[in-house]
Amino acid sequence: MAKGHRSQIKRERNANKDTRPSAKLSYARVSVQKACFVLDAIRGKDVQSALALLEYNPRYASSIIKKLLESAIANAENNNGMNRDNLYVAECFANKGPTMKRVRPRAQGRAYRIEKRMSNITVVLDER
């Protein structure tokens, strides 16, 4: 059992909360592996060059991540009052989401399983 009153425990938990601006997309219909190819390209880059990379990247995940990055930039400007020119991508990662299972009919009455994977993508920005 934790020490202290319930409100004290909540205060301590909220004190060490990450205050950097971020955006999260749950249940994105792209696999973690395919999303990570795009995320690896923008990690550590400043916001303008990351948006330019995502604009001309032919992968499907890049369009999803571009929207997510724009949302994180808007959060930084409106909620935290940060300057857009000083922002960079501090963290970006994709975690495994639920998997939809489908059945594909095959020859001689067999059925193969198709797994349609989802991911939860997070982009965290910071100021230089």
Secondary structure, 3 states (H helix, E strand, C coil): CCCCCHHHHHHHHHHCCCCCCEEEEEEECCCHHHHHHHHHHHCCCEHHHHHHHHHCCCCHHHHHHHHHHHHHHHHHHHCCCCCHHHEEEEEEEEEEEEEEEEEEECHHHCEEEEEEEEEEEEEEEEEC
